Amino acid sequence: MVSLEQKASEWSGVDPKDAVAIDEINLFEKLGLQTFINLSTNFYNRVYGDEEEWFRSIFSNSNKEEAIRNQYEFFVQRMGGPNLYSQRKGHTALIGRHRTFPVTHKAAERWLHHMQQTLDSAADVDEDSKTKMINFFRHTAFFLVAGVELKNQNKGTGCKNCSHQH
């Protein structure tokens, strides 16, 4: 059986060791809290302003400010900073926390499009950090896709809204 990690690597095109390269350096210490707040704010401004209605609708029941806070607190925690997210919300449990969203290949690519634009516009983030972060984000996005598909298959609902063949 193929693991979620293997699926994430296959679908994202990111080698597992590149996905965890964010652990080679403490990006929180290097970049600081405000950088992560700015990244998440810029990202969600893009998401909520997306010209694609199908993508915007994914977030229609979410509070933008809460989404920004959840994201930057998770990023801070995962990239070497204090456990802000876990202290407030408990275990990160990414697959479970995204179960109410249609996490598909198409949605992951659109999410990554906005994250890439956000990183590209972040003048205060060096290229090496951007590369480490986008590799982590790509791999994690497809880890979520694989996890949601597995849950759906276990429920007997199959993989709806997917463009690939099983």
C-alpha positions as CSV (number, residue, x, y, z in Angstrom):
1,M,0.0,0.0,0.0
2,V,1.3,3.5,-0.9
3,S,1.7,5.8,2.1
4,L,0.3,9.3,2.2
5,E,3.9,10.6,2.2
6,Q,4.6,8.7,-1.0
7,K,1.4,10.0,-2.7
8,A,2.2,13.5,-1.6
9,S,5.7,13.3,-3.1
10,E,4.4,11.7,-6.3
11,W,1.6,14.3,-6.8
12,S,3.6,17.3,-5.6
13,G,6.9,16.5,-7.4
14,V,8.7,17.3,-4.1
15,D,11.1,14.8,-2.7
16,P,10.4,14.0,1.0
17,K,13.8,15.4,2.1
18,D,13.1,18.7,0.3
19,A,9.7,18.9,2.0
20,V,11.3,18.9,5.4
21,A,14.2,21.1,4.5
22,I,12.4,23.8,6.5
23,D,13.7,21.9,9.6
24,E,17.4,22.6,8.6
25,I,17.1,26.2,9.9
26,N,14.8,27.9,12.3
27,L,12.8,30.0,9.9
28,F,10.9,31.7,12.7
29,E,14.1,33.0,14.2
30,K,15.4,34.0,10.8
31,L,12.2,35.7,9.5
32,G,10.4,36.8,12.6
33,L,6.7,36.8,13.6
34,Q,5.7,39.8,11.6
35,T,6.9,38.2,8.4
36,F,4.6,35.2,9.0
37,I,1.7,37.5,9.8
38,N,2.3,39.4,6.6
39,L,2.6,36.3,4.5
40,S,-0.7,34.9,5.8
41,T,-2.5,38.3,5.5
42,N,-1.2,38.7,1.9
43,F,-2.1,35.1,1.1
44,Y,-5.7,35.3,2.4
45,N,-6.2,38.7,0.7
46,R,-5.4,36.9,-2.5
47,V,-7.6,33.9,-1.7
48,Y,-10.7,35.9,-0.7
49,G,-10.2,38.1,-3.8
50,D,-9.7,35.2,-6.2
51,E,-11.4,35.7,-9.6
52,E,-12.4,32.0,-9.6
53,E,-15.8,31.7,-7.8
54,W,-15.4,28.0,-7.2
55,F,-12.2,28.6,-5.2
56,R,-13.5,31.6,-3.3
57,S,-16.6,29.5,-2.4
58,I,-14.4,27.0,-0.5
59,F,-13.7,29.8,2.0
60,S,-17.2,31.3,2.1
61,N,-18.0,29.9,5.5
62,S,-14.7,30.9,7.0
63,N,-13.8,34.1,8.8
64,K,-10.9,35.7,7.0
65,E,-9.2,37.1,10.2
66,E,-9.5,33.7,11.9
67,A,-8.0,32.0,8.8
68,I,-5.1,34.4,8.8
69,R,-4.4,33.8,12.5
70,N,-4.7,30.0,12.2
71,Q,-2.3,30.0,9.3
72,Y,0.4,32.2,10.7
73,E,0.2,30.5,14.1
74,F,0.6,27.1,12.4
75,F,3.5,28.4,10.2
76,V,5.3,29.9,13.2
77,Q,4.9,26.7,15.2
78,R,6.0,24.4,12.3
79,M,8.9,26.6,11.4
80,G,10.6,26.8,14.7
81,G,8.6,29.3,16.8
82,P,6.4,29.0,19.8
83,N,3.5,26.6,19.8
84,L,0.9,29.4,19.3
85,Y,-1.4,27.2,17.2
86,S,-1.5,24.2,19.5
87,Q,-1.8,26.4,22.7
88,R,-5.0,27.9,21.2
89,K,-6.5,25.1,19.1
90,G,-4.9,21.8,20.3
91,H,-3.2,19.3,17.9
92,T,-2.7,20.6,14.4
93,A,-4.3,17.5,12.8
94,L,-4.2,19.0,9.3
95,I,-6.2,16.4,7.6
96,G,-9.0,16.5,10.2
97,R,-9.0,20.3,10.3
98,H,-9.5,20.4,6.5
99,R,-12.1,17.7,6.3
100,T,-14.9,20.2,5.8
101,F,-13.2,21.7,2.7
102,P,-13.2,20.2,-0.8
103,V,-9.5,19.3,-0.8
104,T,-8.8,18.3,-4.4
105,H,-5.9,18.4,-6.8
106,K,-7.4,21.4,-8.5
107,A,-8.0,23.2,-5.2
108,A,-4.4,22.4,-4.0
109,E,-3.0,23.8,-7.2
110,R,-5.0,27.0,-6.8
111,W,-4.0,27.3,-3.1
112,L,-0.4,26.9,-4.2
113,H,-0.7,29.4,-7.0
114,H,-1.7,32.0,-4.3
115,M,1.0,30.9,-2.0
116,Q,3.7,31.2,-4.7
117,Q,2.5,34.7,-5.6
118,T,2.6,35.6,-1.9
119,L,6.1,34.3,-1.5
120,D,7.2,36.0,-4.8
121,S,6.0,39.3,-3.5
122,A,7.6,39.0,0.0
123,A,10.7,41.2,-0.3
124,D,11.7,40.4,3.3
125,V,12.0,36.6,2.6
126,D,15.3,35.4,1.0
127,E,15.2,33.0,-1.9
128,D,16.5,30.0,0.0
129,S,13.7,30.4,2.6
130,K,11.1,30.8,-0.1
131,T,12.3,27.6,-1.8
132,K,12.2,25.6,1.5
133,M,8.8,27.0,2.3
134,I,7.2,26.4,-1.1
135,N,8.5,22.8,-1.2
136,F,7.0,22.2,2.3
137,F,3.7,23.8,1.2
138,R,3.5,21.8,-2.1
139,H,4.2,18.5,-0.3
140,T,1.8,19.3,2.5
141,A,-1.0,20.4,0.1
142,F,-0.8,17.1,-1.6
143,F,-0.5,15.2,1.7
144,L,-3.8,16.7,2.6
145,V,-5.3,15.7,-0.8
146,A,-4.1,12.2,-0.3
147,G,-5.4,12.1,3.2
148,V,-8.8,13.3,2.3
149,E,-9.0,10.9,-0.6
150,L,-8.1,8.0,1.7
151,K,-10.8,9.0,4.2
152,N,-13.3,9.3,1.3
153,Q,-12.4,5.9,0.0
154,N,-12.7,4.4,3.4
155,K,-16.2,5.8,3.6
156,G,-16.9,4.2,0.3
157,T,-17.5,7.5,-1.5
158,G,-14.5,7.2,-3.7
159,C,-12.5,10.1,-5.1
160,K,-14.8,12.6,-6.4
161,N,-13.7,15.8,-8.2
162,C,-10.3,14.2,-9.0
163,S,-8.8,14.5,-12.4
164,H,-6.4,11.5,-12.1
165,Q,-7.1,7.8,-12.5
166,H,-6.8,5.2,-9.7
